[in-house]
Amino acid sequence: MPASDPDDIASLAHAVRISCMRVARRVRFDADNTVAPHLFSVLARLAEEPRTVGELACIEKVSAPSMSRAVAQLVEPGLVERHSDEHDGRLVRLSLTDAGREVVRTERARRDAWMTERLEGLSAEERDVLRRATAILESVVDL
């Protein structure tokens, strides 16, 4: 079958999508999670920069009320704090506390260790193929 055959491309699309979902699920839903996966996603976004509930909802593709509930679950144990925007006091920005930054650091390290363990079982050639495929996947996601 030629590489441009629509059936072949659709089959590849399905296989890539399923593989990516399986990897994400295995990493995200491990029994050792310190916070629920949907809450860690919020923490990871706040590790990038402070944001409003609305910004987080848009990024995470959930409703503002759903994000407000998630944020409340992170504020209560002291992982996230609310503060007024420095330019517009009506806006409430959210940022990580020191405890929140530590959760992000340890959770990322745990997830990276999980993947490292699996990659160690691959040959150098397989790791090189995966490295190139990762760059391609990143470009597909950014389209």
C-alpha positions as CSV (number, residue, x, y, z in Angstrom):
1,M,0.0,0.0,0.0
2,P,1.4,3.5,-0.9
3,A,2.2,5.7,2.1
4,S,-0.5,8.2,1.1
5,D,-3.3,5.6,1.0
6,P,-6.1,7.0,3.1
7,D,-6.9,3.6,4.7
8,D,-3.2,3.3,5.7
9,I,-3.2,6.8,7.1
10,A,-6.4,6.2,9.0
11,S,-5.0,2.9,10.4
12,L,-1.9,4.7,11.5
13,A,-3.9,7.5,13.1
14,H,-5.9,5.0,15.1
15,A,-2.8,3.1,16.2
16,V,-0.9,6.3,17.3
17,R,-4.0,7.6,19.1
18,I,-4.5,4.4,21.0
19,S,-0.8,4.0,21.9
20,C,-0.6,7.6,23.2
21,M,-3.8,7.2,25.2
22,R,-2.5,4.0,26.8
23,V,0.8,5.5,27.7
24,A,-0.9,8.6,29.2
25,R,-3.4,6.4,31.1
26,R,-0.6,4.3,32.6
27,V,1.4,7.3,33.7
28,R,-1.5,9.3,35.0
29,F,-3.5,6.6,36.8
30,D,-0.8,4.9,38.7
31,A,-1.7,3.9,42.3
32,D,1.1,6.0,43.7
33,N,-0.4,9.4,42.6
34,T,-0.2,12.0,45.3
35,V,-3.1,13.9,43.8
36,A,-5.9,12.9,41.4
37,P,-4.8,13.1,37.7
38,H,-7.2,15.9,36.8
39,L,-5.8,17.9,39.8
40,F,-2.2,17.3,38.9
41,S,-3.0,18.7,35.4
42,V,-4.1,21.9,37.1
43,L,-1.0,22.0,39.3
44,A,1.2,21.5,36.2
45,R,-0.4,24.4,34.4
46,L,0.1,26.6,37.4
47,A,3.8,25.6,37.6
48,E,4.1,27.3,34.2
49,E,2.7,30.6,35.5
50,P,-0.1,32.0,37.7
51,R,-3.5,31.9,36.0
52,T,-7.2,32.6,36.5
53,V,-9.9,30.0,36.9
54,G,-11.2,31.0,33.4
55,E,-7.7,30.6,31.8
56,L,-7.3,27.2,33.4
57,A,-10.8,26.1,32.3
58,C,-10.0,27.1,28.7
59,I,-6.7,25.4,28.7
60,E,-8.0,22.2,30.2
61,K,-11.2,22.3,28.1
62,V,-13.6,22.2,31.1
63,S,-16.3,24.5,32.3
64,A,-15.4,27.3,34.7
65,P,-17.6,25.8,37.5
66,S,-15.8,22.5,37.1
67,M,-12.4,24.2,37.3
68,S,-13.6,26.2,40.3
69,R,-14.3,22.9,42.1
70,A,-10.9,21.5,41.1
71,V,-9.2,24.6,42.3
72,A,-11.0,24.5,45.7
73,Q,-9.7,20.9,46.1
74,L,-6.2,22.3,45.7
75,V,-6.6,25.4,47.8
76,E,-8.0,23.5,50.8
77,P,-4.8,21.4,51.4
78,G,-2.6,24.4,50.7
79,L,-1.2,23.4,47.3
80,V,-2.6,26.5,45.5
81,E,-3.2,30.0,46.7
82,R,-5.5,32.8,45.4
83,H,-4.3,36.4,45.1
84,S,-5.5,39.6,43.4
85,D,-4.0,40.4,40.0
86,E,-1.4,43.1,40.3
87,H,-2.9,45.1,37.4
88,D,-6.6,44.4,37.9
89,G,-7.6,43.9,41.5
90,R,-10.9,42.4,40.3
91,L,-9.2,39.4,38.9
92,V,-8.1,36.5,41.1
93,R,-4.9,34.8,40.1
94,L,-4.0,31.3,41.2
95,S,-0.4,30.2,41.9
96,L,1.4,27.3,43.5
97,T,2.5,27.3,47.1
98,D,5.8,25.8,48.1
99,A,3.9,22.6,48.9
100,G,2.2,22.7,45.4
101,R,5.6,23.1,43.7
102,E,6.9,20.1,45.7
103,V,4.0,18.0,44.6
104,V,4.6,18.9,41.0
105,R,8.4,18.2,41.3
106,T,7.9,14.8,43.0
107,E,5.1,13.7,40.7
108,R,7.0,14.6,37.6
109,A,10.1,12.7,38.9
110,R,7.9,9.7,39.7
111,R,6.4,9.7,36.2
112,D,9.7,10.2,34.5
113,A,11.2,7.3,36.6
114,W,8.3,5.1,35.4
115,M,9.0,5.9,31.7
116,T,12.8,5.7,32.2
117,E,12.4,2.2,33.6
118,R,10.5,1.1,30.4
119,L,12.9,2.9,28.0
120,E,15.9,1.1,29.6
121,G,14.6,-2.1,28.2
122,L,14.8,-0.8,24.6
123,S,17.7,-1.1,22.3
124,A,19.7,2.0,21.4
125,E,18.2,1.8,18.0
126,E,14.6,1.6,19.4
127,R,15.3,4.6,21.7
128,D,16.5,6.6,18.7
129,V,13.4,5.7,16.7
130,L,11.3,6.7,19.7
131,R,13.2,10.0,20.0
132,R,12.5,10.9,16.4
133,A,8.9,9.8,16.7
134,T,8.4,12.0,19.8
135,A,9.5,15.0,17.8
136,I,7.1,14.1,15.0
137,L,4.2,13.6,17.6
138,E,5.0,17.0,19.0
139,S,4.7,18.6,15.6
140,V,1.4,16.8,15.0
141,V,0.0,18.1,18.3
142,D,1.0,21.6,17.5
143,L,-0.8,21.6,14.1
